[in-house]
Amino acid sequence: MSITRAVGALALAGAGTTAWALYEARYYQLTAQTIPVLPAGAAPLRVLHLSDLHLTPSQRSKIDFVRALADQVHPDLTIATGDFLANAKSVPLVLEALGGLLDRPGAFVLGSNDYYEPGQVNPAAYLLRPSRLRESRAMRPWGDLVSGLRGAGWADLTNAEASVELGPDALRMALRGVDDPHIDRDRYGKVAGPFPAEAQLRVGVTHAPYLRVLDAMVADGAELLIAGHTHGGQICLPGGRAIVTNCDIDPLRASGVSRHRVGQRYAQDTRGGAWLHVSAGLGTAPSAPIRLFCRPRATVVTLVARG
Protein backbone atom coordinates (compact mmCIF):
# COMPACT_ATOMS: atom_id res chain seq x y z
CA MET A 1 0.00 0.00 0.00
CA SER A 2 1.33 3.44 -0.92
CA ILE A 3 1.86 6.10 1.74
CA THR A 4 -0.95 8.16 0.20
CA ARG A 5 -3.40 5.28 0.39
CA ALA A 6 -2.32 4.45 3.94
CA VAL A 7 -2.85 8.03 5.08
CA GLY A 8 -6.22 8.08 3.37
CA ALA A 9 -7.26 4.85 5.09
CA LEU A 10 -6.22 6.20 8.48
CA ALA A 11 -8.12 9.42 7.88
CA LEU A 12 -11.23 7.48 6.90
CA ALA A 13 -10.95 5.26 9.97
CA GLY A 14 -10.50 8.32 12.18
CA ALA A 15 -13.54 10.03 10.68
CA GLY A 16 -15.62 6.88 11.18
CA THR A 17 -14.51 6.55 14.80
CA THR A 18 -15.35 10.20 15.49
CA ALA A 19 -18.79 9.82 13.91
CA TRP A 20 -19.48 6.75 16.03
CA ALA A 21 -18.26 8.53 19.18
CA LEU A 22 -20.61 11.45 18.46
CA TYR A 23 -23.48 8.98 18.05
CA GLU A 24 -22.66 7.12 21.25
CA ALA A 25 -22.66 10.35 23.26
CA ARG A 26 -26.40 10.68 22.49
CA TYR A 27 -27.38 7.04 23.02
CA TYR A 28 -28.77 7.37 26.55
CA GLN A 29 -29.29 4.17 28.49
CA LEU A 30 -30.86 3.08 31.76
CA THR A 31 -28.86 0.33 33.43
CA ALA A 32 -29.36 -1.66 36.64
CA GLN A 33 -27.14 -2.78 39.51
CA THR A 34 -27.90 -4.69 42.72
CA ILE A 35 -25.98 -4.14 45.95
CA PRO A 36 -26.50 -6.32 49.06
CA VAL A 37 -26.06 -3.65 51.72
CA LEU A 38 -29.33 -3.48 53.70
CA PRO A 39 -29.92 -5.11 57.10
CA ALA A 40 -31.17 -8.69 57.11
CA GLY A 41 -34.86 -8.90 56.33
CA ALA A 42 -35.14 -5.38 54.91
CA ALA A 43 -37.31 -4.82 51.83
CA PRO A 44 -35.41 -3.77 48.66
CA LEU A 45 -35.00 -0.08 47.87
CA ARG A 46 -34.63 1.46 44.42
CA VAL A 47 -32.09 4.29 44.19
CA LEU A 48 -31.80 6.19 40.92
CA HIS A 49 -28.28 7.53 40.47
CA LEU A 50 -27.96 10.49 38.06
CA SER A 51 -24.73 12.29 37.32
CA ASP A 52 -22.97 14.60 34.88
CA LEU A 53 -25.92 15.74 32.79
CA HIS A 54 -23.83 18.66 31.44
CA LEU A 55 -27.12 19.98 30.08
CA THR A 56 -27.35 22.58 27.32
CA PRO A 57 -30.57 24.21 26.00
CA SER A 58 -30.38 22.27 22.73
CA GLN A 59 -30.40 18.80 24.30
CA ARG A 60 -34.11 18.02 24.17
CA SER A 61 -33.55 14.28 23.80
CA LYS A 62 -31.58 14.20 27.05
CA ILE A 63 -34.24 16.26 28.84
CA ASP A 64 -36.94 13.87 27.61
CA PHE A 65 -34.89 10.82 28.63
CA VAL A 66 -34.41 12.05 32.20
CA ARG A 67 -37.99 13.30 32.48
CA ALA A 68 -39.32 9.82 31.63
CA LEU A 69 -37.37 8.18 34.46
CA ALA A 70 -39.83 9.12 37.21
CA ASP A 71 -42.57 6.94 35.76
CA GLN A 72 -40.18 4.36 34.37
CA VAL A 73 -38.22 3.71 37.56
CA HIS A 74 -40.46 4.83 40.47
CA PRO A 75 -37.38 5.28 42.68
CA ASP A 76 -37.54 5.35 46.44
CA LEU A 77 -34.70 7.89 46.31
CA THR A 78 -32.80 9.80 43.63
CA ILE A 79 -29.17 10.74 44.25
CA ALA A 80 -27.65 13.25 41.83
CA THR A 81 -23.88 13.64 41.96
CA GLY A 82 -23.34 16.97 40.25
CA ASP A 83 -22.30 18.61 36.98
CA PHE A 84 -25.93 19.30 36.10
CA LEU A 85 -25.05 22.36 33.99
CA ALA A 86 -23.19 22.97 30.74
CA ASN A 87 -24.72 26.38 30.05
CA ALA A 88 -25.70 29.37 32.18
CA LYS A 89 -29.26 29.15 30.79
CA SER A 90 -29.76 25.50 31.73
CA VAL A 91 -31.05 25.77 35.32
CA PRO A 92 -34.77 25.75 34.39
CA LEU A 93 -34.11 22.94 31.91
CA VAL A 94 -32.47 20.82 34.61
CA LEU A 95 -35.52 21.29 36.81
CA GLU A 96 -37.77 20.46 33.85
CA ALA A 97 -35.78 17.30 33.12
CA LEU A 98 -35.97 16.13 36.74
CA GLY A 99 -39.73 16.68 36.57
CA GLY A 100 -41.61 14.09 38.62
CA LEU A 101 -38.40 12.98 40.35
CA LEU A 102 -38.59 16.22 42.31
CA ASP A 103 -41.88 15.01 43.81
CA ARG A 104 -40.02 12.08 45.37
CA PRO A 105 -37.18 11.97 47.93
CA GLY A 106 -33.85 13.10 46.54
CA ALA A 107 -30.38 14.29 47.51
CA PHE A 108 -27.61 16.05 45.60
CA VAL A 109 -24.13 17.52 45.51
CA LEU A 110 -22.67 19.87 42.91
CA GLY A 111 -19.71 19.51 40.56
CA SER A 112 -17.22 22.03 39.21
CA ASN A 113 -19.25 22.62 36.04
CA ASP A 114 -22.20 23.78 38.13
CA TYR A 115 -20.02 26.57 39.51
CA TYR A 116 -17.80 27.61 36.60
CA GLU A 117 -17.90 28.01 32.84
CA PRO A 118 -15.36 25.56 31.36
CA GLY A 119 -12.29 26.43 29.39
CA GLN A 120 -11.34 24.66 26.19
CA VAL A 121 -10.85 20.94 26.80
CA ASN A 122 -8.18 18.83 25.14
CA PRO A 123 -9.28 15.24 25.87
CA ALA A 124 -5.74 13.97 25.32
CA ALA A 125 -4.54 16.05 28.28
CA TYR A 126 -6.44 13.75 30.65
CA LEU A 127 -3.92 11.03 29.76
CA LEU A 128 -1.27 13.03 31.60
CA ARG A 129 -3.06 14.45 34.64
CA PRO A 130 -6.50 15.40 36.01
CA SER A 131 -7.88 18.71 34.78
CA ARG A 132 -7.43 21.74 37.00
CA LEU A 133 -9.60 24.80 37.61
CA ARG A 134 -8.61 28.24 36.42
CA GLU A 135 -9.95 30.71 38.94
CA SER A 136 -10.59 33.29 36.20
CA ARG A 137 -13.45 31.24 34.75
CA ALA A 138 -16.89 32.86 34.82
CA MET A 139 -19.40 31.69 37.41
CA ARG A 140 -22.64 29.89 36.55
CA PRO A 141 -25.97 30.51 38.38
CA TRP A 142 -25.42 27.60 40.73
CA GLY A 143 -27.36 29.33 43.52
CA ASP A 144 -30.52 29.20 41.40
CA LEU A 145 -29.97 25.49 40.83
CA VAL A 146 -29.54 24.83 44.55
CA SER A 147 -32.63 26.89 45.37
CA GLY A 148 -34.70 24.90 42.88
CA LEU A 149 -33.58 21.54 44.18
CA ARG A 150 -33.95 22.53 47.83
CA GLY A 151 -37.33 24.06 47.11
CA ALA A 152 -38.51 20.69 45.79
CA GLY A 153 -37.46 19.09 49.07
CA TRP A 154 -34.22 17.47 47.95
CA ALA A 155 -31.46 17.26 50.55
CA ASP A 156 -28.41 19.43 49.84
CA LEU A 157 -25.37 17.36 50.86
CA THR A 158 -22.81 20.09 50.16
CA ASN A 159 -20.48 19.46 53.12
CA ALA A 160 -23.64 18.52 54.97
CA GLU A 161 -25.71 15.63 56.34
CA ALA A 162 -29.33 14.52 56.04
CA SER A 163 -31.50 11.55 56.88
CA VAL A 164 -34.50 9.99 55.15
CA GLU A 165 -36.93 7.15 55.85
CA LEU A 166 -37.60 4.99 52.81
CA GLY A 167 -39.64 2.03 51.66
CA PRO A 168 -42.34 -0.04 53.35
CA ASP A 169 -40.08 -0.58 56.38
CA ALA A 170 -39.37 3.17 56.77
CA LEU A 171 -35.70 2.26 56.70
CA ARG A 172 -33.57 5.02 58.24
CA MET A 173 -30.82 6.09 55.83
CA ALA A 174 -28.15 8.55 56.95
CA LEU A 175 -26.56 10.56 54.13
CA ARG A 176 -23.50 12.76 54.19
CA GLY A 177 -21.74 14.50 51.35
CA VAL A 178 -19.02 16.92 50.36
CA ASP A 179 -18.64 19.70 47.83
CA ASP A 180 -16.58 18.86 44.75
CA PRO A 181 -13.13 17.50 45.68
CA HIS A 182 -11.96 18.02 42.10
CA ILE A 183 -11.75 21.76 42.76
CA ASP A 184 -10.83 21.41 46.43
CA ARG A 185 -14.20 22.52 47.78
CA ASP A 186 -14.63 19.43 49.96
CA ARG A 187 -14.75 20.16 53.69
CA TYR A 188 -15.25 16.74 55.17
CA GLY A 189 -14.40 18.06 58.62
CA LYS A 190 -17.85 19.67 58.74
CA VAL A 191 -19.52 16.25 58.76
CA ALA A 192 -16.76 13.98 60.07
CA GLY A 193 -17.37 11.51 62.87
CA PRO A 194 -19.56 8.48 63.45
CA PHE A 195 -22.84 8.28 61.57
CA PRO A 196 -26.00 8.52 63.75
CA ALA A 197 -26.44 5.40 65.85
CA GLU A 198 -30.04 4.95 64.70
CA ALA A 199 -29.08 4.80 61.02
CA GLN A 200 -29.83 1.46 59.35
CA LEU A 201 -27.80 2.38 56.28
CA ARG A 202 -24.89 4.85 56.14
CA VAL A 203 -24.25 6.50 52.75
CA GLY A 204 -21.51 8.88 51.57
CA VAL A 205 -21.97 11.07 48.47
CA THR A 206 -19.41 13.00 46.41
CA HIS A 207 -19.17 14.32 42.88
CA ALA A 208 -15.60 13.17 42.27
CA PRO A 209 -14.43 9.90 43.87
CA TYR A 210 -11.11 11.13 45.23
CA LEU A 211 -9.47 8.63 47.54
CA ARG A 212 -9.10 11.08 50.43
CA VAL A 213 -12.89 11.48 50.56
CA LEU A 214 -13.70 7.80 50.11
CA ASP A 215 -11.21 6.86 52.83
CA ALA A 216 -12.61 9.41 55.29
CA MET A 217 -16.19 8.30 54.75
CA VAL A 218 -15.38 4.60 55.11
CA ALA A 219 -13.31 5.29 58.24
CA ASP A 220 -16.42 6.87 59.76
CA GLY A 221 -18.57 3.86 58.94
CA ALA A 222 -20.07 4.50 55.48
CA GLU A 223 -21.44 1.30 53.98
CA LEU A 224 -22.30 2.70 50.54
CA LEU A 225 -20.50 5.37 48.52
CA ILE A 226 -22.05 7.18 45.54
CA ALA A 227 -20.00 9.25 43.05
CA GLY A 228 -19.85 10.52 39.47
CA HIS A 229 -17.39 12.79 37.61
CA THR A 230 -15.42 10.16 35.68
CA HIS A 231 -17.80 9.83 32.70
CA GLY A 232 -16.84 6.17 32.88
CA GLY A 233 -13.59 7.13 31.19
CA GLN A 234 -15.54 8.73 28.29
CA ILE A 235 -13.08 7.51 25.64
CA CYS A 236 -12.57 3.86 26.45
CA LEU A 237 -11.03 0.76 24.97
CA PRO A 238 -13.34 -1.83 23.36
CA GLY A 239 -15.44 -3.48 26.04
CA GLY A 240 -15.74 -0.21 27.96
CA ARG A 241 -12.41 -0.38 29.78
CA ALA A 242 -11.49 3.12 30.95
CA ILE A 243 -8.07 4.60 30.34
CA VAL A 244 -8.40 7.65 32.63
CA THR A 245 -10.72 8.82 35.41
CA ASN A 246 -9.81 12.54 35.75
CA CYS A 247 -9.17 11.95 39.47
CA ASP A 248 -7.04 9.57 41.54
CA ILE A 249 -9.31 6.51 41.56
CA ASP A 250 -8.01 3.70 39.38
CA PRO A 251 -9.52 3.22 35.88
CA LEU A 252 -10.97 -0.21 36.70
CA ARG A 253 -13.38 1.55 39.06
CA ALA A 254 -14.30 4.35 36.64
CA SER A 255 -17.91 3.16 36.56
CA GLY A 256 -20.16 0.53 38.05
CA VAL A 257 -20.03 -1.28 41.38
CA SER A 258 -16.87 -2.11 43.32
CA ARG A 259 -15.65 -2.13 46.92
CA HIS A 260 -13.56 0.39 48.82
CA ARG A 261 -11.76 0.11 52.11
CA VAL A 262 -9.47 2.61 53.82
CA GLY A 263 -6.11 2.71 52.08
CA GLN A 264 -7.29 0.81 49.01
CA ARG A 265 -5.72 2.10 45.83
CA TYR A 266 -6.52 -0.51 43.20
CA ALA A 267 -9.61 -2.38 42.09
CA GLN A 268 -7.95 -5.76 42.52
CA ASP A 269 -7.89 -5.21 46.28
CA THR A 270 -11.48 -6.20 47.10
CA ARG A 271 -11.28 -7.27 50.74
CA GLY A 272 -14.41 -5.91 52.39
CA GLY A 273 -15.01 -2.22 52.91
CA ALA A 274 -17.92 -0.16 51.65
CA TRP A 275 -19.75 -0.69 48.39
CA LEU A 276 -18.97 1.98 45.79
CA HIS A 277 -21.09 2.97 42.79
CA VAL A 278 -19.53 5.36 40.27
CA SER A 279 -21.84 6.63 37.54
CA ALA A 280 -20.66 6.88 33.94
CA GLY A 281 -22.97 9.88 33.68
CA LEU A 282 -25.24 11.20 30.98
CA GLY A 283 -23.22 13.97 29.34
CA THR A 284 -19.95 15.42 28.15
CA ALA A 285 -18.34 18.82 28.14
CA PRO A 286 -19.65 20.74 25.10
CA SER A 287 -16.08 21.14 23.80
CA ALA A 288 -15.57 17.34 23.79
CA PRO A 289 -19.02 15.95 22.83
CA ILE A 290 -17.93 12.37 22.20
CA ARG A 291 -17.98 9.01 23.95
CA LEU A 292 -16.29 5.88 22.70
CA PHE A 293 -17.23 2.42 24.01
CA CYS A 294 -18.84 4.25 26.95
CA ARG A 295 -22.46 5.16 26.35
CA PRO A 296 -24.11 7.73 28.65
CA ARG A 297 -26.30 6.19 31.30
CA ALA A 298 -28.40 6.57 34.40
CA THR A 299 -28.47 3.66 36.82
CA VAL A 300 -31.11 2.08 39.02
CA VAL A 301 -29.25 0.70 42.03
CA THR A 302 -31.44 -1.81 43.85
CA LEU A 303 -30.37 -2.15 47.45
CA VAL A 304 -31.14 -5.55 48.97
CA ALA A 305 -30.47 -7.30 52.26
CA ARG A 306 -27.01 -8.63 52.93
CA GLY A 307 -26.47 -12.30 52.39
Secondary structure, 3 states (H helix, E strand, C coil): CCHHHHHHHHHHHHHHHHHHHHHHCCCCEEEEEEEEEECCCCCCEEEEEECCCCECCCCHHHHHHHHCHHHHHCCCEEEEECCCECCCCCHHHHHHHHHHHHHCCEEEECCHHHHECCCCCCHHHHHCCCCCCCCCCCECCHHHHHHHHHHCCCEECCCEEEEEEECCCCEEEEEEECCCHHHCCCCHHHCCCCCCCCCCEEEEEECCCCHHHHHHHHHCCCCEEEECCCHHHCECECCCECCCCCCCCCHHHCCEEEEECCCCCCCCCCCCCEEEEECCCCCCCCCCCCCECCCCEEEEEEEEECC
